Amino acid sequence: RLQGTRASEPAPGERRRHLSPIGRHLEPLGQSFTGRQPGSAAFALGVPDLEFFPHDIWNRIINRCQRRLSAGRDPRIRINGIQTLREAVASYLVSARGLHCTPEQVDIVPGSVAGIMVTALTLLGADDQAWMEEPGYSNALGVIRYRGAATVPVPVDDEGLNVAAGLALAPTARLAYVTPSHQHPLGVTMSLARRQQLLAWAEQQDAWIIEDDYDSEFRYDGPPITALQGLDRAQRVVYCGTFSKVMFPELRLGYVVLPPELMAAYTGVKMPLSLYSPMLMQAAVAEFMLTGHFVRHVRRMRDEYRARRDALAAALQQHLAGAVTVGEARGGMHLVAYLAPELDEAMVLKAAREVGMALMPLSSFYHGSEARAGLILGFTNVRPEAIEGYIVRLAARLG
């Protein structure tokens, strides 16, 4: 560069024009993460309480697995995950979630979103349509759009995804993404009738369903709900789950259960992406599951989180009656508080931040229709005895 000259900076609009179509499409998703409060903040979404995690047991397992790996036993990278973990996951899902699967159908991924992405790359063409829940999970929407497919917002009501609405909007869609056990973010459970309608549509249209079962381990009211995959006789469902919500987020370990006919194509798509999970973590989680510690931890945290759910719902109903309406929360790690029409969502969120609460606006989960105002409150990282105090302080701020 010539001395004394200075390259002019392009205007922000010019910079943006150099983005790819996908970059422009997903830029708002990236912007939505700017300024979010850390996951350790009270009422953050989907954050487990690590105080109750059996750290001593986990550390002993890690040390044993590290010694085995250091001794050079089975050092090969396994694209779909180590066999012991695939076996442990399949066994758990068959008994706990009612799946029909074998270890050979299980793929281990660095988080469930990675599995959704590989599935989308395997099944969707750039001109295909995909049903997405409205409101729904932004990260799933992002990876479907990353593929270049057209996303079709399908409304969710008290019975889950409205299949009739999906049929009216895009009857020949190639894929549907759903969270049937605990809809994200509304918390409703998809009814049996809707599940059957969705499966029938997939079979008739030769379409696929991604079932994201992100926190179904925590069911507080009523009997456990069989996964959608367990009802699927035509093998149209790709089932995704994660360990991060049950154990700890830094684990970054999830799994995908695929119909046998998809396994080869899915694996071929995954290979060049290098989406491998560390063997040490895989081996440790496998031992944690096979020795019964995983199930015991789930049971303990289910009881603990139920108490927190109850405390939060009671506090909201007592101290913010008239201001909010508490949504369905039979399971999961969060609940929805719908705001009264006279309340401004942004103003309520500001008041919540001032008292140390990291809440998510319900409106941010809408992507194609008029948004409903409300609050998403994660209750799993706040002790039961502290919950009411936060709600009292928020109520005082709101006057």
GIHUSUL-V14075 format. One record per pair of residues at least 6 apart in sequence whose C-alpha atoms are under 6 Angstrom apart, sorted by the first residue. I is the first residue (numbers start at 1). J is the second residue. Records with the same first field share a line. If there is no record, write none. Layout:
I: J / J
//
This chain:
41: 358
42: 357 / 358 / 382
43: 357 / 358 / 377 / 378 / 379
44: 358 / 378
45: 378
46: 333
47: 381
48: 380 / 381
49: 381
61: 284
62: 284
80: 107 / 108
81: 108
85: 286
86: 103 / 106
87: 103
90: 102 / 103
93: 99
97: 226 / 227
98: 226 / 230
99: 229 / 230
100: 230
105: 257 / 258
106: 256 / 257
107: 255 / 256
108: 254 / 255
109: 253 / 254 / 255
110: 252 / 253 / 254 / 277
111: 252 / 253 / 254
112: 240 / 241 / 242 / 254
117: 143
122: 266
126: 148 / 149
127: 149
128: 149
129: 149 / 150 / 151 / 173 / 174
130: 151 / 152 / 173 / 174 / 175 / 176
131: 152 / 176
132: 152 / 153 / 154 / 177
133: 153 / 154
134: 153 / 154 / 155 / 156 / 366
135: 365 / 366
136: 184 / 365
137: 184
153: 368
154: 166
155: 162
156: 162
159: 190 / 191
160: 189 / 190
174: 207
175: 207 / 208 / 209
176: 209
177: 209 / 210
178: 211
179: 211 / 212
180: 189 / 190
181: 189
182: 188 / 189
187: 328 / 329
188: 328
202: 208
208: 236
209: 237
210: 237 / 238
211: 239
212: 240
213: 241
214: 241
215: 332
218: 302 / 331 / 332
219: 331
220: 306 / 330 / 331
221: 330
229: 237
235: 259
238: 257 / 258
239: 256 / 257
240: 255 / 256
241: 254 / 255
242: 254
243: 253 / 254
244: 251
288: 294
305: 380
308: 384
315: 388
323: 339 / 340
324: 337 / 338 / 339 / 340
325: 337 / 338
326: 336 / 337
327: 336 / 337
329: 335
333: 378 / 380
334: 377 / 378 / 379
335: 376 / 377
336: 375 / 376
337: 374 / 375
338: 374
339: 373 / 374
345: 373
352: 394
359: 376 / 377
360: 375 / 376
361: 374 / 375
362: 373 / 374 / 375
363: 371 / 372 / 373
//
